[in-house]
Each structure stands twice: as C-alpha cells, then as structure tokens.
Amino acid sequence: MTLPLFDPPSTFDRAGLAARLHDLAREGIWIGTSSWKYNGWLDQIYSRERYMTRGRFSQKRFEAECLTEFAETFPIVCGDFSFYQFPAPEFWQKLFASAPAPLKFALKVPEEVTVEIFPRHARYGPRAGMANESFLNAELLKAMFLEPLEPYRSRIATLIFEFGARSVPASHFIRALDPFLRVLPDTFRYAVEVRNREYLSPDYLECLTSNGAAHVLNAWTKMPTLGEQLAIPAIFPAGFTVVRALLRQGRPYEQAVQQFEPYTEIRDENPEARDALRRIIQRMREERKAAYIFVNNRLEGNAPQTIQAVAG
C-alpha cells in the first residue's frame, strides 16, 4: 500500500481525547476500542510518518508497532483476536512486550469453550454443524488460556465469554453456565455476553451475581438496545461492568462492514447508543464502580470519533 508521505490536515483532537480518557480512567471509567489495527485511523489516532520505510508506508510495520501509539490515546483495548484460537505463550509475551505497561486489555475467551454447536461455516471445516466436546470445559480453559495469561494478570481488566445466538432455552444455558463459572479461579474478572434477548432474565442475572461475573451490555443486531438493557433491574450483577457498542440494532454485521469500511469517518450517527453510553458513564461514576467500555467501528463508522463525541 502506498500512502502520501506527508499528513493531510487533521481536525481530530487526539491530545484532547487522550487527556479526557485518562482522566476518566483515573475515576475507574476505562474507554477504548474493539481491536486497533485500522488504517482508517491514520491522521486521527496514528501518525503515518511513524510507519514509513524507504519513503513508503509499511503495512507490516504499522501492524507490528501501532499498539504503542494507540496507547498514547486510549487506556484500554479489547482484543477480539483471542476468540479464534488459544494463543501460544510466545504470542502473549510478544503482545504485552509491544504495549506500554499502563495499557489494559479486555480479552475474548476462545470460542473453543463458548460454542456448543459449531456453525455451518467453511472455517470450521469438518466440525461445522457438529457438537463441541469442549463447550464450557473449565479445565481446558485453565490450561490453555488462563495459565498462560497468569504472568500478565495485572494488565487484564476482564475476560469476556461471548455466546452467539443460540437455539436452546435460557434455562438450559444457565444450568450449564453456573457450574462452569463456579470453578474458575478468581485470578481474573469475568464477563458474559449473550446474543439472545430472552436470556436477559432474573435467573441469568442471579447466576452472574452469585459468581461475581458481569453482564456485557452489548449493542448487537438482535439484542435490546443499550438503553433498554440499562433499564433492566439488576443489570449490573458485579462490582464492575463491561459494555460493547458493536452494531446498530437490526443491522447485520456484514452490512456494517460493507457500509463503513475503511472506517475513516462517522457515516451513520447513533444517538440512542451515544446517550446510553453517556448514562452508563455517569451512573458508574456516581456509584464508583469500574466500567470497561468498548466501541466498535461497525457502530457508526469510526470508533475514535464516536468515543470523542461520547466522552467529550
């Protein structure tokens, strides 16, 4: 990829946003993005001259080094990459060495543990449509994910269990989830994200409360809006909360990608999500509870600009 040598004028106030986000972090309100390797954030979060090699923009250098510059603005980031595999210990060592120590991480737990039936998708190969024998296998999770992360536990804000839309009743899900959460070590903070609106029941929230786990308030195509979730009694079952602003309600993920790439600007402002995020921030500040809030490019088109508008 060839990009201009000199930065075009930018109106994005990176320094102002960084100061505001780090002030909020000192109050326990940690705001960041979902992932970080986006060329669309050049001239906003990233300075392209830092990634020039022999007069040309180096994509390889950008992807290897941009996390350091990311941390100059954001105090936390959500790592979606770990959803797709159990990273090796060498990977974790390299990742945490590449980022300044103050930067915190939220990490998705690998789907090897959270998928009950593998979707009928080519990337699952012969396992597509098959039952997953490792579903909610706590011992596997400990050996392959938690133990390798142990040396970095002070830098990990929370681990997120993402459960995609499922066809089983809420009662079936809760009966499986409760004993799984009970045997997890208290080394980390855990948060549960569901994609079935009918799962947002008192029994589900009681399960999380009894295990000290948070519910992930998530803006997703088939879920209640963030504002609707915020109104549910006992929606904050733990001493901290996690929020993932991912998609506008009703918009499929693939459509958002097609509409918003390469994520250079806001293309569809979402006032409801912005208002809900502001209310969550205010409520957590008043209750003096930690909040880990992540905004995705697919919500409005450009996560840094959304955060700038919300945190302002």
Secondary structure by P-SEA (a helix, b strand, c coil): ccccccccccccaaaaaaaaaaaaaaacbbbbccccccccccccccccccccccccccaaaaaacaaaaaaacccbbbbcccccccccaaaaaaaaaaccccbbbbbbcccccccccccccccccccccccccccccaaaaaaccccccccccccccccccccccccccaaaaaaaaaaaaaaccccbbbbbbbcccccccaaaaaaaaaacbbbccccccccccaaaaaaccccccccbbbbbbcccccccaaaaaaacccccccccccaaaaaaaaaaaaaaaaacbbbbbbbbccccccaaaaaaaaac
